[in-house]
Amino acid sequence: MIKQKRQVFFISDRTGITAETLGNSLLTQFPKINFDRTFIPFVSDKPSAARAVEKIKSNIQETTVPPIIFSTITEPEILTIISKCSPFIFDFFGTFIAPLENALDCKSSRTAGRMHGI
């Protein structure tokens, strides 16, 4: 049986370790698919976001299936640029920050790299 192949990009405004760890944890649940992984760290401003978009576009194999993108980018404006690459963006911070702000009754700092300072 030939495994289905999907391209996956891990994008972060820092090293990308968190995006990689969380994304790979999710991907392990799909053993019938062969994932072609690409890591794009330090996407923290508009020029680096534009370079990331170009890298994604140039790395996309000839397929009709858009890539999967796991992101831990904290800046919404930068994430908007990246989101033009695929409808399948899994924004780890965007998914959890708003509900957590609500639960804690406190706004988050939306500061990149805080995990590594713990």
N, C-alpha and C positions, 0 to 999 in steps of 0.2 A: 504494500500500500504506500503510495506516494503522499508524503506530508504536504499539507498546504503551507505556503510560505507567505509571511507578512513582514513588511518593514516596520520597524519600531524606532522612534527617536526619543531620547531622554534629554530634555532641555532644562537648563537651570541658570539662574543669575549668579550662582556660585559654582562649587565643584560638581554638582550633579549627583552626589552620593545619595541624597534622600530620594530624588526622582528615580534613580536606578534601583535602589533597594525596594521602594514601594511598588514601582512598576514591575520589576522582576517577580516580586511576590505574587502579584496578580497574574502574570503570564504563566507561572508554574501550573496554574489551574487548567491550562489548555495544552496538554501533552501531544495532541495530534497536529499541532501547528509548529512549524519551524520558523523561528523569529530571527530576522536579520537586524541586529541591534546597532544603532549609531548613537554616540554620545556627543552632545554639544553643550559644554559648560560655559560659564561666564558670559551669558547673554544678558547684559545689564543696561544697555542703552539702545537707541534707535539704530545706529550703524551696526552694532553687533547683532541686533535682531534681523536686520536686512541681510547680513551675511549668513545668518542661520537659515533664513528662508531660502536663500540661493543654494545653500548646501543641501537642504532637504530636497529642493527641486532637482538638483543635479544628481542626487543619490537615489531618487525614486526610480526603481526599475520599471521597465515598460510593462505596466499593468493598469488595469482599470480600477483597481482597489486602492483607495487613498491610504497613506500610512497612518499608523497609530502614534500619537505623540503624548508622552507623559511629561508634565511640566511642574516645576516648583518655582516658577517665576513669580515674584511678589508684586511687581509693578504692572497694574492693569493695562497701561498704554503699550507696554512691550509685549504683553501677552496677546493683545489685539493684533499686533503685527504678525506674530507667530501663527495665530489662529486662521490666517488666510491659507495656510498650507494644507489643512485637512479638516474635515468635519469631525474627526475622531480625536479630539484633544481632551486629555484627562488632566484637569487642573487641580492638583492636590490641595493647594491653598484655597483656591476659589470654592472648592467643594465644602471645605470644613470651617473656614474662618468665620463666615457670616453666622452660621448656627452657633459656633462657639462664642462669638461676640454676644449673641443674644443670651446664651446660657449664663455667661459671666457678667452680663450687663456692663460691658466695657469694650471700647474699640481697640482693635489690635494695632500694633505699631507698623505692620507691613514692612518690616525691615529684613533685608536679605542677610543670610549668614548667621542668624541668631542661634540656630541649633548647635553650631560648632563652638559656641561660647558657653554652653551649659557645663 
